């Protein structure tokens, strides 16, 4: 196998590792890890799209675009939750 000619074929492996790592981060109890997870998911979406374009996997490209939209939504919701006052803090304010 000529690695220089087929380097995009190898893109699926970092994409897979990024996806698994992102899922691990998003499942964390820590807000900062969850936020990082959404960003790693977005990076994995880009890697999968690059591989999908190279391989002509159009359903995969459509899936990754859809998942990227959900990940962007997750980033905004997580960042908004981090900026909002906690329920316990709001309950103490009269």
QUIVEN-V630368 format. One record per pair of residues at least 24 apart in sequence whose C-alpha atoms are under 10 Angstrom apart, sorted by the first residue. I is the first residue (numbers start at 0). GAP is how many residues later the second one is. Records with the same first field share a line. If there is no record, write none. Layout:
I = GAP + GAP
This chain:
5 = 48
6 = 44
7 = 39 + 42 + 43 + 44 + 45 + 46 + 47
8 = 41 + 42 + 43 + 45 + 46
9 = 41
10 = 36 + 37 + 38 + 39 + 40 + 41 + 43
11 = 32 + 35 + 36 + 37 + 38 + 39 + 40
12 = 34 + 35 + 38
13 = 30 + 33 + 34
14 = 25 + 26 + 28 + 29 + 30 + 31 + 32 + 33 + 34 + 35 + 36
15 = 28 + 29 + 31 + 32
16 = 27
17 = 24 + 25 + 26 + 27 + 29 + 30
18 = 24 + 25 + 26 + 28 + 29
19 = 24
25 = 48
30 = 47 + 48 + 50 + 51
31 = 46 + 47 + 50
33 = 40 + 41 + 44
34 = 36 + 39 + 40 + 41 + 42 + 43 + 44 + 47
35 = 39
36 = 34 + 37 + 38
37 = 30 + 32 + 33 + 34 + 35 + 36 + 37 + 38 + 40
38 = 29 + 32 + 33 + 35 + 36
39 = 31
40 = 26 + 27 + 29 + 30 + 31
41 = 25 + 26 + 27 + 28 + 29 + 30 + 33
42 = 25
43 = 24
44 = 24 + 26
